[in-house]
Amino acid sequence: MKKQPLITVSGILGLIFLLSACVKEQEFSPTPKINAVYLSTDTLSNGDYFDLIFDFEDGGNDLGAVDDANLGEKDISIIDSRDSVVILNNLPKIDNKGSDGFTGTVSVKMSDCCKNVISGIPCSPTSNFTAPFDTLSYIVQIKDRSQHWSNTLRTPVLYIACKQ
């Protein structure tokens, strides 16, 4: 009778060992991928700053600057939906800890998006609001040091309070 608990314990341990052997580590493509993109606010006035934030994954371990002092070429492309102007920026140094792939989150400080109102794009209020608002969104794409461009994702709509 005392052998039965030993068989049960060894059977459970064997089953755990077999199941753990079947679990594969997550594999990432060498091409970077943006998984989600969002904004730190949904409404702003002329002169406001906000953060554009995105979650990414990369299997090539070559995303971002080599070091903080040498940012290299522009590797973030942000396209304004109002006029298709491309805003280029740098990814920071991203510590991937020597893994075979990694995920992370990057936040880009966006300066006054309403500068385009001054440079020729008028603030065009939509009829859906009692106060005059214009809307825009951004299309975001990133590039690794091997020149692989990621997928593109569009931000949620950003509402801009127009000057009256």
N, C-alpha and C positions, 0 to 999 in steps of 0.2 A: 504494500500500500504506500509506502514512503517513496517509491520510485515514480509514481504517477506525477506528483508535483514537479519533480526534476525534469521529467519528459515535457511537461507543459511549459516550464520556464525555458528549457532549451529550444522547444518548438517556437515559442514567441520570439526568442532572441534570433533564431535562424530566419524567421519571417521578417523581422526588422532589418536584418543584414541584407536579405534579398531585395527588399523594397528600397533601401537606401542605395543599393548598387544600380537601381534602375533610374534614379533621379539624375537628370542631366543638368549641367550648368547652363545658364542662359547664354545663347550665342548671339553676338551682334554683328551686323554687316559692317564691312570696312567703310561704307558710305554713311556719313552721319545722318541722323533722322531727328526731326523735330516732332515731339510727341504731343505737345500742348503749347499754346501761346495765349497770354492774357495781359491785361493792363492793370496798373495799380489804382486806376480810377475810371469811371465811365463818363464823367462830365468835367470840363475845365473851362476856364476863361483865358482870354488873351494874356500871355505872360506866365502862365502856369507851367510847371514841370511835372513829369510823370515818369513812371518806370514801365518799360515794355519787358515782360518776363517770359522766358520760354524754357521748357523741359526738353532735354535732348538725350540721345544715346549715340555712342560711337564705338565701333569695334576695331578701328584702325589705330587707336591710341595716338592720333596725330591731330587732335582738335585743339585749337587755341594757340596762343603765343608760346614760343620756346621758353622765354623768361619775361619777367615784368619790364625789363629795360628794353627788350627788343620785340616790339609788338608785331613787326613784319607787315605783310600786306593786309588790306582790308578783307575781312572774312565774314562779315555780317552784311547782308543786303536787306534793306527795309524799304519797301515801295509804298509811297503815299497813294491811296486810292483815288484822290481827287484829281491828280494831274500826272500820275505815274512817275514822279520824280523819285530817283533812287538815292537813298541815304546810305552811305557806306560807313561801317564802323569796325572796330577791332574786338575780337574775342579776347578776354584776359587769359593769363596763364592758367591752365586747368590741370590740376594734379590728378592723374589717373591711377596713381599708386601701382603702376606696372602691371595692371590687370590686362586680360585679353579682351576687355570691353568694359565700358562704364556708362553710367547715366549721371546726369547732373542738371542743375538749373542755373541759368544766366539771367541777370537783370541789367538792362541797358537804360541809363538815364537819358530820357528824351527831353531836349530843350524845347522851348516854345514852338509847338506845332503850328501855331497860328501866324508865324512869320510869313507863310505863304499868302495870307490875307494882304499883307503889306506889299508883297512882291508881285501882285497881279491877280491872285485868285480871290474874288470877293467872297465874303461870308454869305452863304445863301441859306437863309432860314428855311426850314421845312415847315409844312403846314400842320404837323402833328402836335405842336407844342404851343402853349400860350405865350411863352417867351421865345424870342428868336434864337434858334439854334441851327448850326450847320453840323454835318456828320462826316466822319471819315473812318477808315480802317487802314491797317497796314498789312502788307504781305511780307512775311519774314522767311529768309533762307540763309543757311550757313554753309561755309566751305572749310574743309580740312586742309592741312598742309600738303596733301597729295593731290589737291585740286578737285576733290570729289564734292559736288554740290549736293546738299540735302534736298528733301522734299520742301514744298512751300506750304505754309499755313497762314491763314488770315486771322487777324485779331478780332475780338468783338468790336462793335461799333463804339466810337468815341464821339461824344456830343460836345460841341464847342459853342459857348455862349457868345453870340455876335454882339459887337458894340452897337449901341443905338445912337 
